[in-house]
Amino acid sequence: MAKRELSALGVAVIALALGSCALTAGEMIGGPYARLGPPDAPVRLHYQDEGKGPPLLLIHGFGASSYTWRHIAPALARDHRVIAVDLKGFGQSDKPFDERYSVFDQADLLAQLIVDKNLHNLTLVGHSFGGGVALLLALKADPRLNGRISKLVLLDTIAYPQNVPVFFRLLDVPVVSQLGVRMVPPEFQTRVALRIAYFDDSKIDPDEVETYAAPLRTAAGKHAIIHSAREIVPDDLAGLSEHYNQIKLPTLILWCDHDRIVPLGIGLKLRRALPNSTFRLVEDCGHIPQEEQPAATLQLIEAFLQG
């Protein structure tokens, strides 16, 4: 991704707003781990598994964790088996000190999880960065996945090249990224991040801030944030997006009407590209519909799953 000249003001902003890389989630309690990846460098992914019925795999956004689904997962589990996973580097999953945090790396791990759990008739539910992982899994030329994925639900997902906020670009600057993450209090970073991600920031509660701030207190959590941000928009995304029209799966695209992180135009473009998709707008919402407008989000997802 092309670098831009950054003003002194922009550098000051990173010191205040770096946490919006965020929506960084804290630790979840309970739940098993899946040991994935190559035998010589395995990664343990934490997940929550509840309910019975056709399976749903919930894939959180950049910097978040399975905590982001707390408002809607229990209701979905009434009629489905709901598996909410923490991606590598987030929540309670392993945070190794390597650089393999791209959407491709995450998709490889989740493909193995789908096979290991022997999931069929599976609906992928992906938010933001997790939506990009879901799209890649739907496109993945992996014979092990043939016939396993039946539907997609994409919430405010990355899908096309776009301008990214200045704090993401600054995470490509080694000294600035390290100083910003280490010097700014995690709670302050998180509060600023949530104000950017929410349309109505009065809905942000102190417990949410505390939970999201927790991983930024660890060296591993800071490493995961920095290296994930550097991979947030892959260099070859434009070429990859040319193949979206090959995805024939029934797809629900949900978008917040006031998203300042992934613009509404991205969602509309994705709707035109996916031949079997339906687009729905979530009103009075920023970037995280499952948290800011959970009732409306749940209603739309359930209606789609019920056909």
Sine and cosine of phi, psi and omega as CSV:
sin_phi,cos_phi,sin_psi,cos_psi,sin_omega,cos_omega
0.00,0.00,0.73,-0.68,-0.06,-1.00
-0.90,0.44,0.69,-0.73,0.06,-1.00
-0.99,0.11,0.53,-0.85,0.06,-1.00
-0.90,-0.44,0.44,-0.90,0.12,-0.99
-0.91,0.41,0.69,-0.73,-0.06,-1.00
-0.91,-0.42,0.76,-0.65,0.00,-1.00
-0.97,0.25,0.24,-0.97,0.06,-1.00
-0.87,0.49,-0.56,0.83,0.04,-1.00
-0.90,0.44,-0.65,0.76,0.02,-1.00
-0.89,0.46,-0.63,0.77,0.04,-1.00
-0.91,0.42,-0.59,0.80,0.05,-1.00
-0.91,0.41,-0.61,0.79,0.00,-1.00
-0.88,0.47,-0.63,0.78,-0.02,-1.00
-0.89,0.46,-0.56,0.83,0.01,-1.00
-0.90,0.43,-0.42,0.91,-0.02,-1.00
-0.99,-0.15,-0.54,0.84,-0.22,-0.98
-0.90,-0.43,0.19,0.98,-0.07,-1.00
-0.85,0.53,-0.51,0.86,-0.05,-1.00
-0.90,0.43,-0.25,0.97,0.05,-1.00
-0.94,0.33,-0.14,0.99,0.22,-0.98
-0.86,0.51,-0.11,0.99,-0.17,-0.99
-0.99,0.12,-0.89,-0.46,-0.47,-0.88
0.81,0.58,0.62,0.78,-0.01,-1.00
-0.97,0.26,0.83,-0.55,-0.11,-0.99
-1.00,-0.06,0.36,-0.93,0.00,-1.00
-1.00,-0.06,-0.24,-0.97,-0.08,-1.00
-0.97,0.22,0.67,-0.74,0.13,-0.99
-0.99,-0.11,0.38,-0.92,-0.03,-1.00
-0.97,-0.25,0.77,-0.64,0.09,-1.00
0.99,0.14,0.01,-1.00,0.01,-1.00
0.99,-0.10,0.54,-0.84,-0.03,-1.00
-0.99,0.10,0.02,-1.00,0.04,-1.00
-0.83,-0.56,0.55,-0.84,0.12,-0.99
-0.94,-0.33,0.78,-0.63,0.01,-1.00
-1.00,-0.05,0.93,-0.38,-0.15,-0.99
-0.79,-0.62,0.13,-0.99,0.04,-1.00
1.00,0.02,-0.05,-1.00,-0.03,-1.00
-0.92,0.39,0.50,-0.86,-0.03,-1.00
-0.84,0.54,-0.53,0.85,-0.04,-1.00
-0.99,0.12,-0.19,0.98,0.03,-1.00
-0.54,-0.84,0.88,0.47,-0.06,-1.00
-0.94,0.33,0.43,-0.90,0.05,-1.00
-0.80,-0.59,0.75,-0.66,0.06,-1.00
-1.00,-0.07,0.86,-0.51,0.07,-1.00
-0.97,-0.24,0.80,-0.61,0.05,-1.00
-0.99,0.12,0.60,-0.80,0.03,-1.00
-0.51,-0.86,0.40,-0.92,0.14,-0.99
-0.96,-0.29,0.68,-0.73,-0.07,-1.00
-0.70,-0.72,0.92,-0.40,0.00,-1.00
-0.54,-0.84,0.39,-0.92,0.04,-1.00
1.00,0.06,0.14,-0.99,0.03,-1.00
-0.71,-0.70,0.47,-0.88,0.00,-1.00
0.81,-0.59,-0.21,-0.98,0.05,-1.00
-0.82,0.57,0.71,-0.71,-0.13,-0.99
-0.98,0.18,0.56,-0.83,0.16,-0.99
-0.86,-0.51,0.73,-0.68,0.11,-0.99
-0.94,-0.34,0.92,-0.38,-0.03,-1.00
-1.00,-0.05,0.83,-0.55,-0.09,-1.00
-0.87,-0.49,0.92,-0.39,-0.10,-0.99
-0.96,0.27,0.15,-0.99,-0.01,-1.00
-1.00,0.06,-0.06,-1.00,-0.06,-1.00
-0.85,0.53,0.82,-0.57,0.06,-1.00
0.98,0.20,-0.07,1.00,-0.06,-1.00
-1.00,-0.07,-0.38,-0.93,0.05,-1.00
-0.33,-0.94,-0.13,-0.99,0.03,-1.00
-0.89,0.46,-0.27,0.96,0.07,-1.00
-0.84,0.54,-0.48,0.88,-0.06,-1.00
-0.91,0.42,-0.33,0.94,-0.05,-1.00
-0.99,-0.11,0.14,0.99,-0.17,-0.99
-0.85,0.52,-0.49,0.87,-0.06,-1.00
-0.99,0.14,-0.40,0.92,-0.11,-0.99
-0.88,-0.47,-0.35,0.94,-0.06,-1.00
-0.88,0.48,-0.69,0.72,-0.02,-1.00
-0.86,0.50,-0.64,0.77,0.01,-1.00
-0.93,0.37,-0.64,0.77,0.03,-1.00
-0.90,0.44,-0.51,0.86,-0.04,-1.00
-0.96,0.29,-0.12,0.99,0.06,-1.00
-0.91,0.41,-0.53,0.85,-0.06,-1.00
-0.83,-0.56,0.03,1.00,-0.07,-1.00
-0.64,-0.77,0.37,-0.93,0.23,-0.97
-1.00,0.09,0.89,-0.45,-0.10,-0.99
-0.95,-0.33,0.88,-0.48,0.05,-1.00
-0.91,-0.42,0.92,-0.39,0.02,-1.00
-0.95,-0.31,0.90,-0.44,-0.13,-0.99
-0.96,-0.27,0.56,-0.83,0.20,-0.98
-1.00,-0.03,0.87,-0.50,0.03,-1.00
-0.90,0.44,0.34,-0.94,0.07,-1.00
-0.80,0.60,0.77,-0.64,0.05,-1.00
1.00,-0.09,-0.07,1.00,-0.12,-0.99
-0.69,-0.72,0.32,-0.95,-0.03,-1.00
0.84,0.54,-0.75,-0.66,0.00,-1.00
-0.99,-0.14,0.08,1.00,0.04,-1.00
-0.96,0.28,0.31,-0.95,0.00,-1.00
-0.88,0.48,0.52,-0.85,0.00,-1.00
-0.78,-0.62,0.93,0.38,-0.07,-1.00
-0.92,0.40,0.45,-0.89,-0.01,-1.00
-1.00,0.06,0.90,0.44,0.10,-0.99
-0.80,-0.60,-0.14,-0.99,-0.05,-1.00
-0.91,-0.41,0.26,0.96,-0.08,-1.00
-1.00,-0.06,0.96,0.27,-0.03,-1.00
-0.81,-0.58,0.34,0.94,-0.04,-1.00
-0.98,0.21,0.18,-0.98,0.06,-1.00
-0.87,0.50,-0.53,0.85,0.01,-1.00
-0.94,0.33,-0.66,0.75,0.04,-1.00
-0.89,0.46,-0.69,0.73,0.00,-1.00
-0.91,0.41,-0.65,0.76,-0.01,-1.00
-0.90,0.43,-0.61,0.79,0.03,-1.00
-0.88,0.48,-0.67,0.74,0.00,-1.00
-0.92,0.40,-0.67,0.74,-0.03,-1.00
-0.95,0.33,-0.52,0.86,0.08,-1.00
-0.88,0.48,-0.66,0.75,0.04,-1.00
-0.92,0.40,-0.62,0.79,0.04,-1.00
-0.88,0.47,-0.70,0.72,0.01,-1.00
-0.86,0.51,-0.67,0.74,0.00,-1.00
-0.94,0.34,-0.71,0.70,-0.04,-1.00
-0.88,0.47,-0.58,0.82,0.02,-1.00
-1.00,0.07,-0.04,1.00,0.01,-1.00
0.78,0.62,0.76,0.64,-0.04,-1.00
-0.99,0.10,0.72,-0.69,0.06,-1.00
-0.73,-0.68,0.30,-0.95,-0.04,-1.00
0.77,0.63,0.71,0.70,-0.17,-0.99
-1.00,-0.04,0.70,-0.71,0.16,-0.99
-0.97,-0.25,0.82,-0.58,0.08,-1.00
-1.00,-0.03,0.80,-0.60,0.04,-1.00
-0.88,-0.47,0.95,-0.33,-0.09,-1.00
-0.84,-0.55,0.70,-0.71,0.05,-1.00
-0.93,-0.36,0.76,-0.66,0.13,-0.99
0.82,0.57,-0.88,-0.47,0.05,-1.00
-0.84,0.54,-0.61,0.79,0.04,-1.00
-0.90,0.43,-0.49,0.87,0.10,-0.99
-0.92,0.39,-0.60,0.80,0.09,-1.00
-0.89,0.45,-0.63,0.77,0.07,-1.00
-0.89,0.46,-0.67,0.74,0.01,-1.00
-0.89,0.46,-0.69,0.72,0.04,-1.00
-0.86,0.51,-0.67,0.74,-0.01,-1.00
-0.91,0.40,-0.63,0.78,0.05,-1.00
-0.90,0.44,-0.60,0.80,0.03,-1.00
-0.92,0.39,-0.48,0.88,0.00,-1.00
-1.00,-0.03,-0.25,0.97,-0.20,-0.98
-0.87,0.50,0.80,-0.60,0.03,-1.00
-1.00,0.08,0.90,0.43,-0.02,-1.00
-0.88,-0.47,0.94,-0.35,-0.07,-1.00
-0.86,0.51,-0.37,0.93,0.02,-1.00
-0.92,0.39,-0.39,0.92,-0.03,-1.00
-1.00,-0.06,-0.08,1.00,-0.06,-1.00
-0.82,0.57,0.83,-0.55,0.08,-1.00
0.98,0.20,0.00,1.00,-0.05,-1.00
-1.00,0.08,-0.61,0.79,-0.08,-1.00
-1.00,-0.06,0.81,-0.59,-0.07,-1.00
-0.93,-0.37,-0.46,0.89,-0.04,-1.00
-0.53,-0.85,0.33,-0.94,0.09,-1.00
-0.79,-0.62,0.61,-0.79,0.21,-0.98
-0.81,-0.59,0.87,-0.49,-0.09,-1.00
-0.88,-0.47,0.85,-0.53,-0.04,-1.00
-0.92,-0.40,0.92,-0.40,0.09,-1.00
0.69,0.72,0.80,0.60,-0.20,-0.98
-1.00,-0.06,0.51,-0.86,0.19,-0.98
-0.93,0.38,0.63,-0.78,-0.05,-1.00
-0.46,-0.89,-0.50,0.87,-0.06,-1.00
-0.70,-0.71,0.34,-0.94,0.11,-0.99
-0.84,0.54,0.66,-0.75,-0.02,-1.00
-0.45,-0.89,0.30,-0.95,0.16,-0.99
-0.94,0.35,0.73,-0.69,0.01,-1.00
-0.94,-0.34,0.45,-0.89,0.00,-1.00
-0.84,0.54,0.43,-0.90,-0.11,-0.99
-0.85,0.53,-0.53,0.85,-0.05,-1.00
-0.92,0.40,-0.49,0.87,0.06,-1.00
-0.93,0.36,-0.68,0.74,-0.01,-1.00
-0.91,0.42,-0.59,0.81,-0.01,-1.00
-0.94,0.34,-0.36,0.93,0.06,-1.00
-0.94,0.34,-0.15,0.99,0.14,-0.99
-1.00,0.09,-0.07,1.00,0.01,-1.00
-0.98,-0.19,0.97,-0.26,-0.20,-0.98
-0.80,0.61,-0.77,0.64,-0.08,-1.00
-0.92,0.40,-0.71,0.71,-0.03,-1.00
-0.90,0.44,-0.69,0.73,-0.03,-1.00
-0.89,0.45,-0.69,0.73,-0.02,-1.00
-0.92,0.40,-0.69,0.72,0.00,-1.00
-0.91,0.42,-0.67,0.74,-0.03,-1.00
-0.88,0.47,-0.72,0.69,-0.03,-1.00
-0.92,0.39,-0.60,0.80,-0.10,-0.99
-0.99,0.14,-0.51,0.86,-0.18,-0.98
-1.00,-0.08,-0.50,0.87,-0.05,-1.00
-1.00,0.08,0.79,-0.61,0.00,-1.00
-0.82,0.58,0.72,-0.70,-0.04,-1.00
-0.83,0.56,-0.63,0.78,-0.01,-1.00
-0.90,0.44,-0.62,0.79,0.00,-1.00
-0.93,0.37,-0.69,0.73,0.05,-1.00
-0.84,0.55,-0.72,0.69,-0.07,-1.00
-0.92,0.38,-0.65,0.76,-0.01,-1.00
-0.89,0.46,-0.68,0.73,0.04,-1.00
-0.90,0.44,-0.66,0.75,-0.01,-1.00
-0.87,0.49,-0.73,0.69,-0.04,-1.00
-0.92,0.39,-0.54,0.84,0.05,-1.00
-0.91,0.41,-0.53,0.85,0.07,-1.00
-0.96,0.29,-0.61,0.79,-0.10,-1.00
-0.99,0.16,-0.40,0.91,-0.01,-1.00
-0.99,-0.10,0.54,-0.84,0.18,-0.98
-0.99,0.16,-0.68,0.73,0.01,-1.00
-0.92,-0.40,0.99,-0.10,-0.11,-0.99
-0.96,0.27,-0.05,1.00,0.11,-0.99
-0.94,0.35,-0.26,0.97,0.02,-1.00
-0.99,0.14,-0.11,0.99,0.01,-1.00
-0.98,0.18,0.83,-0.55,0.00,-1.00
-0.95,-0.32,0.36,-0.93,-0.06,-1.00
-0.85,0.52,-0.60,0.80,0.01,-1.00
-0.88,0.47,-0.62,0.79,0.02,-1.00
-0.90,0.44,-0.70,0.72,0.02,-1.00
-0.87,0.49,-0.72,0.69,-0.03,-1.00
-0.89,0.46,-0.69,0.73,-0.01,-1.00
-0.90,0.43,-0.70,0.72,-0.02,-1.00
-0.94,0.34,-0.45,0.89,-0.06,-1.00
-0.98,0.19,-0.36,0.93,-0.17,-0.99
-0.80,0.60,-0.76,0.65,-0.07,-1.00
-0.90,0.43,-0.42,0.91,-0.02,-1.00
-0.95,0.30,-0.03,1.00,0.06,-1.00
-1.00,0.02,-0.12,0.99,-0.03,-1.00
-0.93,-0.36,0.50,-0.87,0.03,-1.00
-0.90,0.44,-0.62,0.78,-0.01,-1.00
-0.92,0.40,-0.66,0.76,0.02,-1.00
-0.90,0.44,-0.64,0.77,0.03,-1.00
-0.91,0.42,-0.65,0.76,0.04,-1.00
-0.87,0.49,-0.70,0.71,-0.02,-1.00
-0.89,0.46,-0.67,0.74,0.00,-1.00
-0.88,0.48,-0.74,0.67,-0.06,-1.00
-0.89,0.45,-0.75,0.66,-0.10,-1.00
-0.97,0.23,-0.46,0.89,0.11,-0.99
-0.94,0.35,-0.64,0.77,0.01,-1.00
-0.89,0.46,-0.59,0.81,0.00,-1.00
-0.93,0.38,-0.31,0.95,-0.01,-1.00
-0.94,-0.34,0.19,0.98,-0.18,-0.98
-0.88,0.48,-0.60,0.80,0.08,-1.00
-0.84,-0.54,0.98,-0.21,-0.05,-1.00
-0.86,0.50,0.51,-0.86,-0.01,-1.00
-0.87,0.49,-0.54,0.84,-0.07,-1.00
-0.99,-0.16,0.39,0.92,-0.05,-1.00
-0.89,0.45,-0.60,0.80,-0.01,-1.00
-0.87,0.49,-0.70,0.72,0.03,-1.00
-0.92,0.39,-0.63,0.77,0.02,-1.00
-0.89,0.45,-0.65,0.76,-0.06,-1.00
-0.91,0.41,-0.34,0.94,0.04,-1.00
-0.91,0.40,-0.26,0.97,-0.04,-1.00
-0.99,-0.16,0.05,1.00,-0.02,-1.00
-0.86,0.50,-0.50,0.87,-0.04,-1.00
-0.93,0.37,-0.14,0.99,0.07,-1.00
-0.99,0.13,-0.20,0.98,0.00,-1.00
-0.99,0.12,0.95,-0.31,-0.06,-1.00
-0.99,-0.13,-0.01,1.00,-0.07,-1.00
-0.91,0.41,0.59,-0.80,0.17,-0.98
-0.84,0.55,0.77,-0.63,-0.13,-0.99
-0.70,-0.71,0.74,-0.67,0.14,-0.99
-0.97,-0.25,0.82,-0.57,0.05,-1.00
-0.94,-0.33,0.90,-0.43,0.05,-1.00
-0.95,-0.31,0.69,-0.73,-0.02,-1.00
-0.64,-0.77,0.66,-0.75,0.09,-1.00
-0.98,0.21,0.59,-0.80,-0.07,-1.00
-0.98,0.21,-0.17,0.99,0.01,-1.00
-0.78,-0.63,0.67,0.75,-0.02,-1.00
-0.97,0.24,0.88,-0.48,0.02,-1.00
-0.98,-0.17,0.03,1.00,-0.03,-1.00
-0.96,-0.28,-0.78,0.63,0.11,-0.99
-0.87,-0.49,0.96,-0.30,-0.16,-0.99
-0.87,0.49,0.45,-0.89,0.02,-1.00
-0.83,0.56,-0.57,0.82,0.00,-1.00
-0.85,0.52,-0.50,0.86,0.06,-1.00
-0.90,0.44,-0.69,0.73,0.01,-1.00
-0.90,0.43,-0.65,0.76,0.00,-1.00
-0.92,0.39,-0.61,0.79,0.05,-1.00
-0.91,0.41,-0.63,0.78,0.03,-1.00
-0.91,0.41,-0.63,0.78,0.05,-1.00
-0.86,0.51,-0.65,0.76,0.01,-1.00
-0.93,0.36,-0.48,0.88,-0.06,-1.00
-0.99,0.15,-0.57,0.82,-0.06,-1.00
-1.00,0.03,0.90,-0.43,-0.17,-0.98
-0.93,0.36,-0.35,0.94,-0.07,-1.00
-0.85,-0.53,0.72,0.70,-0.10,-1.00
-0.91,-0.40,0.41,-0.91,0.09,-1.00
-0.82,-0.58,0.69,-0.72,-0.03,-1.00
-0.94,-0.34,0.73,-0.69,0.07,-1.00
-0.72,-0.69,0.66,-0.75,-0.01,-1.00
-0.99,-0.17,0.70,-0.71,0.09,-1.00
-0.98,-0.21,0.88,-0.47,-0.14,-0.99
-1.00,0.09,0.44,-0.90,0.03,-1.00
0.82,0.58,0.79,0.61,-0.13,-0.99
-0.58,-0.81,0.56,-0.83,-0.01,-1.00
-1.00,-0.04,-0.99,-0.11,-0.06,-1.00
-0.84,-0.55,-0.15,0.99,-0.13,-0.99
-0.81,-0.59,0.98,0.20,-0.11,-0.99
-0.88,0.48,-0.57,0.82,-0.04,-1.00
-0.94,0.35,-0.25,0.97,0.04,-1.00
-0.96,-0.29,-0.68,0.74,-0.07,-1.00
-0.99,0.12,-0.57,0.82,0.02,-1.00
-0.75,-0.66,0.89,0.45,-0.11,-0.99
-0.91,0.42,-0.59,0.80,-0.04,-1.00
-0.90,0.43,-0.74,0.68,0.01,-1.00
-0.91,0.42,-0.64,0.77,0.00,-1.00
-0.90,0.43,-0.71,0.70,0.00,-1.00
-0.88,0.47,-0.68,0.73,-0.02,-1.00
-0.87,0.49,-0.68,0.74,-0.02,-1.00
-0.93,0.37,-0.64,0.77,0.01,-1.00
-0.92,0.38,-0.71,0.71,-0.02,-1.00
-0.89,0.45,-0.64,0.77,0.02,-1.00
-0.89,0.46,-0.64,0.77,0.02,-1.00
-0.92,0.40,-0.71,0.71,-0.03,-1.00
-0.91,0.42,-0.50,0.86,0.01,-1.00
-0.99,0.16,-0.09,1.00,0.07,-1.00
0.98,0.18,0.00,0.00,0.00,0.00
